[in-house]
Amino acid sequence: MYLRLLLSFLLLVSVDAQAVTLYADTTDLSAGHPPHLTCNHTYNPLVSWWLNGEIALSAQVNGGECMNSPTDPDYLADCTCATSVHTCTLKYLSWSNVGDQWACSIGDIKSNNLTLTLPAPKSVTLYADATDVSAGHSPHLTCHHDKYPIASWWHNGEIALSAKVNGGDCLNIPTNPVYLTDCTCTYTVHTCTLSNLNRSNVGDQWACCIIEWDGTVIKSNILTLTAPKSVNLSADTTDVSAGHSPHLTCQHENYPIVSWWLNGEMAMSAQLNGTDCLNIPTNPAYLTDCMCTNTAHTCTLKHLSRSNVGDQWACSISDQDGTVIKSNILTLTLPAAHLVTLHADTTDVLAGHSPHLTCHHHYTHNVSWWLHGEIALSAQVNGGDCLNTSTNPDYLADCTCSYTVHTCTLKNLNISNVGDQWACSIKASDGAVIKSNILTLELPELPRRNSTRKAVIAGSVGGAVGGLILIVVMVIICKRRKHYIPIGGDVQGRSRYQR
């Protein structure tokens, strides 16, 4: 029994020792390079290569060389031999080889099978950092692909350049193509920069491609060069009486230099200089606080007055061929006179509470309060507070400020304040004072209940007087009847009317 176990163990060790394994760096026919096969085995000078169940090559170690039979087999090339490793490279493959099965063996012991495959079609993708021929810099093209040493660049359907990885360099044919420059190569990425473009290149179509081993051309998507992008000018206001200086913003594609235009003439050129803005001239009329970035230039208009109404502002960029691309035009305006309105919760000096005044106006920092045509208080927004300069502090208290509403409360009023006239005002950018309506303090009529009481009392007195008069009249009539003697009557007859 022990002898049987020992023999089984020795047989297992022998089989493991004779294991043969076949590897490949790829089985993909479209990998961009020939598959390299490696047959690992235990010490054996003779290895057979099998294709689809048939021996395609026998390779034997012969000193330091490899003796192959046949000497020029189909598909196999560059075969090497060692005592434990044999290698071969597959050549001349095409789509017809999809499904071929390769193996190796020593004696009667075969390796695993490797099957040649064709994965999903390889993708080739072309990108560009810009397709605008006036983008301010040359478009940079990047061709992403699977591992291929050679990529071709196509311009309007024709090959413009073939670029091949050559060690760490890029071998380009032709060496100086039109438009293409600074081309680089790797096995998965080829890049080129487009140079010397102008408006005539609008509509040009660029692509890249790789070529399969069977000659199939796999092209990328197409990128089309486009016309210049627009330049847009905006402002937070164009009203010269807005109460603050208009802020202009010029938005554009990536351009370091922008020009500002006033009434068709260049007022200033602003160039991005690192993180600063280099302005020429350095102190132009009307423009101040100018800033620059790659996509936006800004300036603030200063020292404006009513004489600037109608001024036209624009900004522009310059194309690579010198073409000036202007923005829309913004025109400074003077809208209808700003409305300033004064309200009060009461104008009654005997209302039982202090009148509360509210001045509504357009956006401004400063408001003046007026009493009888004289400024009583100037109130200015100061952060979240109200900075008040009082020239006549009587009557005004608890004043508050915002950019559109100022309020104050009238205090210490009495009958002597009846007829006081209050107003508020703002000042336009050109100094013009815009006043509100006028509110006049009043003493209203007596309450209605006193009038009713007077009417009731008057009615009562009138009724009493009327009653007394009626009584007097009745007394007089009775007295006259008592002494009445009819005409033609005698003494006896008279006695009939006497008691």
C-alpha positions as CSV (number, residue, x, y, z in Angstrom):
1,M,0.0,0.0,0.0
2,Y,2.8,2.4,0.9
3,L,4.5,1.6,-2.4
4,R,1.4,2.5,-4.3
5,L,1.2,5.9,-2.6
6,L,4.8,6.6,-3.3
7,L,4.4,5.8,-7.0
8,S,1.3,8.0,-7.2
9,F,3.2,10.9,-5.7
10,L,6.2,10.5,-8.0
11,L,3.8,10.4,-11.0
12,L,2.1,13.7,-9.9
13,V,5.5,15.4,-9.4
14,S,6.5,14.1,-12.9
15,V,3.3,15.6,-14.5
16,D,3.8,18.9,-12.7
17,A,7.4,19.0,-13.8
18,Q,6.4,18.4,-17.4
19,A,3.7,21.3,-17.4
20,V,3.8,23.4,-20.5
21,T,2.2,26.9,-20.6
22,L,1.7,29.3,-23.5
23,Y,1.4,33.1,-23.1
24,A,1.0,36.0,-25.5
25,D,1.4,39.8,-25.0
26,T,-1.9,40.1,-27.0
27,T,-4.3,38.0,-29.0
28,D,-5.9,41.0,-30.5
29,L,-5.4,41.2,-34.3
30,S,-6.0,45.0,-34.2
31,A,-3.6,45.7,-31.3
32,G,-1.2,47.6,-33.6
33,H,1.7,45.2,-33.3
34,P,2.2,41.4,-34.0
35,P,1.4,39.0,-31.1
36,H,4.5,37.6,-29.3
37,L,4.1,34.0,-28.1
38,T,6.1,32.5,-25.2
39,C,6.1,28.8,-24.4
40,N,7.3,28.0,-20.8
41,H,8.2,24.5,-20.0
42,T,10.6,22.3,-18.0
43,Y,14.0,21.5,-19.4
44,N,13.5,20.3,-23.0
45,P,15.5,21.2,-26.1
46,L,12.6,20.4,-28.5
47,V,9.3,22.3,-28.7
48,S,6.6,22.0,-31.3
49,W,4.3,24.9,-32.2
50,W,0.7,24.0,-33.2
51,L,-1.8,25.9,-35.3
52,N,-5.4,24.7,-35.3
53,G,-4.4,21.2,-34.2
54,E,-1.5,20.8,-36.7
55,I,2.2,21.1,-36.0
56,A,3.3,24.4,-37.7
57,L,7.0,24.4,-36.5
58,S,9.4,22.3,-34.6
59,A,12.1,24.3,-32.8
60,Q,15.2,22.7,-31.2
61,V,17.9,24.2,-29.1
62,N,21.2,23.9,-31.1
63,G,23.9,25.3,-29.0
64,G,23.1,29.0,-28.8
65,E,20.8,28.9,-31.8
66,C,17.4,27.7,-32.7
67,M,17.0,25.1,-35.4
68,N,13.5,25.4,-36.9
69,S,11.8,23.0,-39.2
70,P,10.4,24.1,-41.6
71,T,12.8,27.1,-41.8
72,D,10.2,29.5,-43.1
73,P,6.8,28.6,-41.6
74,D,3.6,30.5,-42.3
75,Y,2.8,33.2,-39.7
76,L,5.8,32.4,-37.4
77,A,8.9,34.6,-37.3
78,D,11.8,35.5,-35.0
79,C,11.6,32.3,-33.1
80,T,14.1,31.8,-30.2
81,C,15.0,28.8,-28.1
82,A,16.2,28.1,-24.6
83,T,16.2,25.1,-22.4
84,S,12.9,26.2,-20.6
85,V,11.5,28.9,-22.9
86,H,10.7,29.1,-26.6
87,T,9.3,32.2,-28.2
88,C,7.9,33.1,-31.6
89,T,6.2,36.2,-33.2
90,L,3.1,35.9,-35.4
91,K,3.4,37.7,-38.7
92,Y,1.2,38.5,-41.7
93,L,-2.0,38.3,-39.8
94,S,-5.3,39.7,-41.1
95,W,-9.0,39.5,-40.3
96,S,-9.1,35.9,-41.7
97,N,-6.9,34.8,-38.8
98,V,-9.6,35.6,-36.2
99,G,-10.3,32.3,-34.3
100,D,-6.9,30.7,-35.1
101,Q,-5.8,28.5,-32.1
102,W,-2.1,28.3,-31.1
103,A,-0.4,25.9,-28.7
104,C,3.0,24.5,-28.0
105,S,4.2,21.1,-26.7
106,I,7.1,19.0,-25.5
107,G,6.8,15.4,-26.3
108,D,3.2,14.4,-25.8
109,I,2.4,17.2,-23.3
110,K,0.6,20.1,-24.9
111,S,0.0,23.6,-23.5
112,N,-3.2,25.5,-23.2
113,N,-4.7,27.0,-26.4
114,L,-4.6,30.7,-27.2
115,T,-7.3,32.0,-29.7
116,L,-6.7,35.0,-31.9
117,T,-9.6,37.6,-31.4
118,L,-10.9,40.8,-32.8
119,P,-12.4,43.1,-30.1
120,A,-14.7,45.9,-30.7
121,P,-13.4,48.4,-33.3
122,K,-10.8,50.7,-32.0
123,S,-11.8,54.3,-31.4
124,V,-9.9,57.3,-32.6
125,T,-10.9,60.7,-31.1
126,L,-9.8,64.2,-32.1
127,Y,-10.0,67.1,-29.7
128,A,-9.1,70.8,-29.9
129,D,-8.7,73.5,-27.3
130,A,-10.4,75.9,-29.8
131,T,-11.8,75.8,-33.3
132,D,-12.2,79.5,-33.6
133,V,-9.7,80.9,-36.2
134,S,-9.5,84.1,-34.3
135,A,-9.3,82.6,-30.8
136,G,-6.2,84.7,-30.0
137,H,-4.0,81.6,-30.0
138,S,-3.3,78.7,-32.4
139,P,-5.7,75.8,-32.0
140,H,-4.0,72.7,-30.4
141,L,-5.2,69.4,-31.8
142,T,-5.0,66.1,-29.8
143,C,-5.6,62.7,-31.4
144,H,-6.3,59.9,-28.8
145,H,-6.2,56.3,-30.1
146,D,-5.2,52.8,-29.0
147,K,-1.6,51.7,-29.2
148,Y,-0.4,52.7,-32.7
149,P,2.9,54.1,-33.6
150,I,1.7,55.9,-36.7
151,A,-1.2,58.5,-37.0
152,S,-2.1,60.5,-40.0
153,W,-3.6,64.0,-40.0
154,W,-6.3,64.8,-42.6
155,H,-7.2,68.2,-43.9
156,N,-10.4,68.5,-46.0
157,G,-10.3,64.8,-46.8
158,E,-6.6,64.6,-47.8
159,I,-3.6,63.4,-45.8
160,A,-1.7,66.4,-44.7
161,L,0.9,64.7,-42.4
162,S,1.9,61.2,-41.3
163,A,3.5,61.1,-37.8
164,K,5.4,58.1,-36.6
165,V,6.8,57.4,-33.1
166,N,10.6,57.2,-33.6
167,G,12.1,56.5,-30.2
168,G,11.4,59.6,-28.2
169,D,10.9,61.7,-31.3
170,C,8.2,62.2,-33.9
171,L,9.1,61.4,-37.5
172,N,6.8,63.5,-39.7
173,I,6.3,63.2,-43.4
174,P,6.3,65.8,-44.9
175,T,8.7,67.6,-42.5
176,N,7.1,71.1,-43.0
177,P,3.4,70.7,-43.7
178,V,1.1,73.7,-44.3
179,Y,-0.7,74.7,-41.1
180,L,0.7,71.9,-38.9
181,T,3.5,72.6,-36.4
182,D,5.0,71.4,-33.1
183,C,3.7,67.8,-33.6
184,T,4.4,65.3,-30.9
185,C,4.0,61.5,-30.8
186,T,3.3,58.7,-28.3
187,Y,1.8,55.3,-28.8
188,T,-1.7,56.5,-27.6
189,V,-1.6,60.3,-28.3
190,H,-0.5,62.4,-31.2
191,T,-0.7,66.2,-31.1
192,C,-0.3,69.1,-33.5
193,T,-0.8,72.9,-33.5
194,L,-2.5,74.7,-36.3
195,S,-0.5,77.8,-37.4
196,N,-0.9,80.6,-39.9
197,L,-4.7,80.6,-39.9
198,N,-7.0,83.4,-41.1
199,R,-10.6,83.9,-42.0
200,S,-10.1,81.9,-45.3
201,N,-9.7,78.8,-43.1
202,V,-13.2,79.0,-41.7
203,G,-14.9,75.7,-42.6
204,D,-11.7,73.7,-42.9
205,Q,-12.2,70.2,-41.6
206,W,-9.5,68.3,-39.7
207,A,-9.4,64.6,-38.6
208,C,-6.8,62.0,-37.6
209,C,-6.6,58.3,-38.3
210,I,-4.8,55.0,-37.6
211,I,-4.3,52.1,-40.0
212,E,-5.0,48.5,-39.1
213,W,-2.6,45.7,-40.0
214,D,-4.8,44.7,-42.9
215,G,-4.8,48.3,-44.3
216,T,-8.2,49.3,-42.9
217,V,-8.2,53.1,-42.1
218,I,-9.9,54.0,-38.9
219,K,-10.7,57.8,-38.9
220,S,-11.6,60.0,-36.0
221,N,-14.4,62.5,-35.7
222,I,-14.1,65.7,-37.8
223,L,-13.4,69.1,-36.3
224,T,-14.5,72.1,-38.3
225,L,-12.9,75.5,-37.9
226,T,-15.4,78.2,-37.1
227,A,-15.9,81.9,-37.5
228,P,-14.9,84.4,-34.8
229,K,-16.9,84.4,-31.6
230,S,-18.9,87.5,-30.6
231,V,-17.8,90.3,-28.2
232,N,-20.5,91.5,-25.8
233,L,-20.6,94.8,-23.9
234,S,-22.9,95.2,-20.9
235,A,-23.3,97.9,-18.2
236,D,-25.0,98.0,-14.8
237,T,-26.6,101.3,-16.0
238,T,-26.5,103.7,-18.9
239,D,-28.2,106.5,-17.0
240,V,-25.9,109.5,-16.4
241,S,-28.1,110.5,-13.5
242,A,-28.2,107.1,-11.8
243,G,-26.4,108.2,-8.7
244,H,-23.3,106.1,-9.3
245,S,-20.8,105.7,-12.1
246,P,-21.7,103.2,-14.8
247,H,-19.6,99.9,-14.7
248,L,-18.8,98.4,-18.2
249,T,-18.0,94.7,-18.7
250,C,-16.6,93.5,-22.1
251,Q,-17.0,89.7,-22.4
252,H,-15.0,87.8,-25.1
253,E,-13.2,84.7,-26.0
254,N,-9.6,84.2,-24.7
255,Y,-8.0,87.5,-25.8
256,P,-5.3,89.3,-23.9
257,I,-5.9,92.7,-25.5
258,V,-9.2,94.7,-25.6
259,S,-9.8,98.2,-27.0
260,W,-12.4,100.6,-25.6
261,W,-14.2,102.9,-28.1
262,L,-16.0,106.2,-27.4
263,N,-18.1,107.6,-30.3
264,G,-16.2,105.6,-32.9
265,E,-12.7,106.5,-31.7
266,M,-10.4,104.3,-29.7
267,A,-10.2,105.6,-26.1
268,M,-8.0,103.0,-24.6
269,S,-6.2,99.7,-25.2
270,A,-6.1,97.3,-22.2
271,Q,-3.7,94.4,-22.2
272,L,-3.5,91.5,-19.7
273,N,0.0,91.6,-18.2
274,G,0.3,88.7,-15.8
275,T,-2.3,89.5,-13.2
276,D,-2.2,93.3,-14.0
277,C,-3.8,95.4,-16.7
278,L,-1.5,97.5,-18.9
279,N,-3.5,100.4,-20.2
280,I,-2.6,102.8,-23.0
281,P,-3.1,105.7,-22.4
282,T,-2.6,105.3,-18.6
283,N,-5.2,108.0,-17.7
284,P,-7.9,108.2,-20.4
285,A,-10.8,110.6,-20.2
286,Y,-13.9,109.1,-18.5
287,L,-12.4,105.6,-17.9
288,T,-11.1,104.4,-14.5
289,D,-10.5,101.3,-12.4
290,C,-10.0,99.1,-15.5
291,M,-9.3,95.4,-14.9
292,C,-8.3,92.5,-17.2
293,T,-8.8,88.8,-17.4
294,N,-8.5,86.3,-20.3
295,T,-12.3,86.5,-21.0
296,A,-13.5,89.8,-19.5
297,H,-12.3,93.4,-19.3
298,T,-14.0,95.9,-17.1
299,C,-13.9,99.7,-16.7
300,T,-15.9,102.3,-14.8
301,L,-17.0,105.6,-16.4
302,K,-16.2,108.7,-14.3
303,H,-16.9,112.5,-14.4
304,L,-20.1,112.1,-16.4
305,S,-22.6,115.0,-16.7
306,R,-25.7,115.7,-18.9
307,S,-23.3,116.6,-21.7
308,N,-22.4,112.9,-22.0
309,V,-26.0,112.0,-22.9
310,G,-25.8,110.2,-26.3
311,D,-22.2,109.1,-25.9
312,Q,-21.7,105.6,-27.5
313,W,-19.3,103.1,-25.9
314,A,-18.1,99.8,-27.4
315,C,-15.2,97.3,-27.0
316,S,-13.3,95.2,-29.5
317,I,-10.8,92.4,-29.9
318,S,-8.3,92.0,-32.8
319,D,-8.2,88.9,-35.0
320,Q,-4.9,87.2,-35.8
321,D,-5.1,88.7,-39.3
322,G,-5.7,92.2,-37.9
323,T,-9.5,92.2,-38.3
324,V,-11.2,94.3,-35.6
325,I,-14.2,92.5,-34.1
326,K,-16.4,95.1,-32.3
327,S,-19.0,94.5,-29.6
328,N,-22.5,95.9,-29.5
329,I,-22.8,99.7,-28.7
330,L,-24.1,101.1,-25.4
331,T,-25.5,104.6,-25.5
332,L,-25.6,106.8,-22.4
333,T,-29.1,108.1,-21.6
334,L,-31.0,110.5,-19.4
335,P,-34.3,108.9,-18.5
336,A,-37.4,110.9,-17.4
337,A,-36.9,113.0,-14.3
338,H,-36.5,110.8,-11.3
339,L,-39.6,110.7,-9.1
340,V,-39.2,111.6,-5.4
341,T,-42.3,111.2,-3.3
342,L,-43.0,112.1,0.4
343,H,-45.6,110.4,2.5
344,A,-46.8,110.7,6.1
345,D,-48.9,108.6,8.3
346,T,-50.6,111.8,9.5
347,T,-50.3,115.6,9.1
348,D,-52.4,116.3,12.2
349,V,-50.4,118.1,14.8
350,L,-52.9,116.9,17.5
351,A,-53.1,113.3,16.2
352,G,-51.9,111.8,19.4
353,H,-48.6,110.5,18.0
354,S,-45.7,112.0,16.1
355,P,-46.0,112.1,12.3
356,H,-43.7,109.6,10.5
357,L,-42.3,110.9,7.2
358,T,-41.2,108.5,4.4
359,C,-39.2,109.7,1.3
360,H,-39.3,107.3,-1.6
361,H,-36.7,107.9,-4.4
362,H,-34.4,106.2,-7.0
363,Y,-31.1,104.8,-6.0
364,T,-29.0,107.4,-4.2
365,H,-27.0,107.8,-1.0
366,N,-28.0,111.3,0.0
367,V,-31.4,112.8,0.8
368,S,-32.1,116.3,2.2
369,W,-35.1,117.1,4.4
370,W,-36.7,120.6,3.9
371,L,-38.7,122.8,6.2
372,H,-40.2,126.0,4.8
373,G,-37.9,125.9,1.8
374,E,-34.7,125.5,3.9
375,I,-32.6,122.3,4.4
376,A,-33.2,121.0,7.9
377,L,-31.2,117.8,7.7
378,S,-28.9,115.9,5.2
379,A,-29.0,112.2,5.6
380,Q,-26.4,109.9,3.9
381,V,-26.3,106.1,3.8
382,N,-23.1,105.0,5.6
383,G,-22.8,101.2,5.5
384,G,-25.8,100.0,7.5
385,D,-26.1,103.3,9.4
386,C,-27.4,106.8,8.6
387,L,-25.0,109.7,8.7
388,N,-27.1,112.8,9.5
389,T,-25.9,116.4,9.2
390,S,-28.5,118.5,11.0
391,T,-28.6,122.2,10.3
392,N,-32.0,122.5,12.1
393,P,-32.3,119.6,14.5
394,D,-35.7,120.7,15.9
395,Y,-38.6,118.5,15.1
396,L,-36.6,115.6,13.4
397,A,-35.8,112.4,15.1
398,D,-35.2,108.6,14.5
399,C,-34.0,109.1,10.9
400,T,-33.2,106.0,8.9
401,C,-31.5,105.5,5.5
402,S,-31.4,103.1,2.6
403,Y,-30.6,103.5,-1.1
404,T,-34.3,104.0,-2.0
405,V,-36.0,105.0,1.2
406,H,-35.2,107.6,3.9
407,T,-37.5,108.1,6.9
408,C,-37.8,110.6,9.8
409,T,-40.2,111.2,12.7
410,L,-41.4,114.7,13.6
411,K,-41.3,115.5,17.3
412,N,-42.3,118.2,19.8
413,L,-45.1,119.5,17.6
414,N,-47.8,121.9,18.9
415,I,-50.5,124.3,17.5
416,S,-47.8,126.7,16.4
417,N,-46.6,124.1,13.8
418,V,-49.8,124.3,11.9
419,G,-48.9,125.3,8.4
420,D,-45.3,124.0,8.5
421,Q,-44.3,122.6,5.1
422,W,-42.0,119.6,4.7
423,A,-40.4,118.1,1.6
424,C,-37.4,115.8,0.7
425,S,-35.0,115.9,-2.2
426,I,-32.2,114.0,-4.0
427,K,-29.4,115.4,-6.2
428,A,-28.8,114.2,-9.8
429,S,-25.2,113.5,-10.9
430,D,-25.0,116.8,-12.6
431,G,-26.0,118.6,-9.4
432,A,-29.6,119.3,-10.2
433,V,-31.9,119.1,-7.1
434,I,-35.0,117.0,-7.5
435,K,-37.6,117.8,-4.8
436,S,-40.6,115.8,-3.7
437,N,-44.2,117.0,-3.2
438,I,-44.9,119.2,-0.1
439,L,-46.7,118.0,3.0
440,T,-48.4,120.7,5.2
441,L,-49.1,120.2,8.9
442,E,-52.8,120.8,9.7
443,L,-55.2,121.3,12.6
444,P,-58.4,119.4,11.6
445,E,-62.0,120.4,12.3
446,L,-63.7,119.8,15.7
447,P,-65.0,116.3,16.2
448,R,-68.5,115.6,14.9
449,R,-70.0,114.6,18.3
450,N,-69.8,118.2,19.6
451,S,-71.7,119.5,16.5
452,T,-74.4,116.9,17.1
453,R,-74.7,117.9,20.7
454,K,-75.1,121.5,19.8
455,A,-77.8,120.6,17.3
456,V,-79.7,118.6,20.0
457,I,-79.4,121.5,22.5
458,A,-80.5,124.0,19.9
459,G,-83.5,121.8,19.0
460,S,-84.5,121.4,22.6
461,V,-84.3,125.1,23.3
462,G,-86.3,125.9,20.2
463,G,-89.0,123.4,21.2
464,A,-89.3,124.9,24.7
465,V,-89.6,128.5,23.4
466,G,-92.2,127.3,20.9
467,G,-94.3,125.8,23.7
468,L,-94.2,128.9,25.8
469,I,-95.4,131.0,22.9
470,L,-98.4,128.6,22.3
471,I,-99.4,128.8,26.0
472,V,-99.4,132.6,26.0
473,V,-101.6,132.7,22.8
474,M,-104.1,130.3,24.4
475,V,-104.4,132.4,27.5
476,I,-105.0,135.5,25.6
477,I,-107.8,133.9,23.5
478,C,-109.6,132.6,26.6
479,K,-109.6,136.0,28.2
480,R,-111.1,137.5,25.2
481,R,-114.0,135.0,25.0
482,K,-114.8,135.6,28.7
483,H,-115.7,139.3,28.1
484,Y,-117.4,138.8,24.7
485,I,-120.9,140.5,24.1
486,P,-122.6,139.7,20.8
487,I,-123.8,142.5,18.5
488,G,-127.5,143.2,19.1
489,G,-127.7,141.3,22.4
490,D,-129.4,142.6,25.7
491,V,-128.5,142.5,29.2
492,Q,-130.2,139.1,29.7
493,G,-128.5,137.7,26.7
494,R,-125.2,138.9,28.0
495,S,-125.9,137.2,31.2
496,R,-125.8,133.8,29.4
497,Y,-122.2,134.1,28.9
498,Q,-121.5,134.9,32.5
499,R,-121.2,132.5,35.4
